[in-house]
Amino acid sequence: MKEIKDLWLKSLKDLQKLDLNSLRKELVWSKKKLFELTMKLELNELKQTHLVKPLRRYIAAINTIVMQKAI
């Protein structure tokens, strides 16, 4: 996954090393950040529109890892 300096996303290898509680905390943080970005995007205050798509994919990756670990 590309590292985007403004979002401070963890790599997939780092995510796979985390336990379920840490993953859930990371998921909550990511969803809050995505909400903030989408609200700014709707209000035309977001100048870095390229940050939304990688964050959505990051959340999807976290969800996938959580489901794999839950099984």
CYANA upper distance limits for C-alpha pairs under 8 A (distance plus 0.5 A):
  1 MET  CA     11 SER  CA      6.79
  1 MET  CA     12 LEU  CA      7.53
  2 LYS  CA     54 PRO  CA      8.49
  3 GLU  CA      8 TRP  CA      7.77
  3 GLU  CA      9 LEU  CA      6.88
  3 GLU  CA     10 LYS  CA      8.27
  3 GLU  CA     11 SER  CA      8.23
  4 ILE  CA      8 TRP  CA      6.89
  4 ILE  CA      9 LEU  CA      7.33
  4 ILE  CA     51 LEU  CA      8.27
  5 LYS  CA      9 LEU  CA      8.43
  7 LEU  CA     51 LEU  CA      8.11
  7 LEU  CA     55 LEU  CA      8.37
  9 LEU  CA     58 TYR  CA      8.10
 10 LYS  CA     14 ASP  CA      6.68
 10 LYS  CA     15 LEU  CA      7.06
 11 SER  CA     15 LEU  CA      6.82
 12 LEU  CA     16 GLN  CA      6.72
 12 LEU  CA     61 ALA  CA      8.16
 13 LYS  CA     17 LYS  CA      7.06
 14 ASP  CA     18 LEU  CA      7.30
 15 LEU  CA     23 LEU  CA      7.62
 15 LEU  CA     62 ILE  CA      7.75
 15 LEU  CA     65 ILE  CA      8.21
 16 GLN  CA     65 ILE  CA      7.15
 18 LEU  CA     22 SER  CA      6.46
 18 LEU  CA     23 LEU  CA      6.70
 19 ASP  CA     23 LEU  CA      6.72
 20 LEU  CA     24 ARG  CA      6.62
 20 LEU  CA     66 VAL  CA      7.00
 20 LEU  CA     69 LYS  CA      7.74
 20 LEU  CA     70 ALA  CA      8.38
 21 ASN  CA     25 LYS  CA      6.78
 22 SER  CA     26 GLU  CA      6.66
 23 LEU  CA     27 LEU  CA      6.55
 23 LEU  CA     62 ILE  CA      7.35
 23 LEU  CA     66 VAL  CA      7.38
 24 ARG  CA     28 VAL  CA      6.69
 24 ARG  CA     66 VAL  CA      8.29
 25 LYS  CA     29 TRP  CA      6.73
 26 GLU  CA     30 SER  CA      6.57
 26 GLU  CA     62 ILE  CA      8.50
 27 LEU  CA     31 LYS  CA      6.62
 27 LEU  CA     59 ILE  CA      6.89
 27 LEU  CA     62 ILE  CA      7.03
 27 LEU  CA     63 ASN  CA      8.15
 28 VAL  CA     32 LYS  CA      6.71
 29 TRP  CA     33 LYS  CA      6.70
 30 SER  CA     34 LEU  CA      6.58
 30 SER  CA     55 LEU  CA      7.68
 30 SER  CA     58 TYR  CA      8.46
 30 SER  CA     59 ILE  CA      7.00
 31 LYS  CA     35 PHE  CA      6.60
 31 LYS  CA     59 ILE  CA      7.74
 32 LYS  CA     36 GLU  CA      6.76
 33 LYS  CA     37 LEU  CA      6.70
 34 LEU  CA     38 THR  CA      6.58
 34 LEU  CA     52 VAL  CA      7.30
 34 LEU  CA     55 LEU  CA      7.13
 34 LEU  CA     56 ARG  CA      7.80
 35 PHE  CA     39 MET  CA      6.61
 36 GLU  CA     40 LYS  CA      6.73
 37 LEU  CA     41 LEU  CA      6.52
 37 LEU  CA     46 LEU  CA      7.53
 37 LEU  CA     52 VAL  CA      7.24
 38 THR  CA     42 GLU  CA      6.62
 38 THR  CA     52 VAL  CA      7.85
 39 MET  CA     43 LEU  CA      6.79
 40 LYS  CA     44 ASN  CA      6.53
 40 LYS  CA     45 GLU  CA      5.47
 40 LYS  CA     46 LEU  CA      5.59
 41 LEU  CA     45 GLU  CA      6.50
 41 LEU  CA     46 LEU  CA      5.46
 41 LEU  CA     49 THR  CA      7.64
 50 HIS  CA     54 PRO  CA      8.19
 51 LEU  CA     55 LEU  CA      6.91
 52 VAL  CA     56 ARG  CA      6.82
 53 LYS  CA     57 ARG  CA      6.90
 54 PRO  CA     58 TYR  CA      6.53
 55 LEU  CA     59 ILE  CA      6.73
 56 ARG  CA     60 ALA  CA      6.85
 57 ARG  CA     61 ALA  CA      6.68
 58 TYR  CA     62 ILE  CA      6.77
 59 ILE  CA     63 ASN  CA      6.67
 60 ALA  CA     64 THR  CA      6.69
 61 ALA  CA     65 ILE  CA      6.77
 62 ILE  CA     66 VAL  CA      6.62
 63 ASN  CA     67 MET  CA      6.70
 64 THR  CA     68 GLN  CA      6.75
 65 ILE  CA     69 LYS  CA      6.67
 66 VAL  CA     70 ALA  CA      6.52
 67 MET  CA     71 ILE  CA      6.95
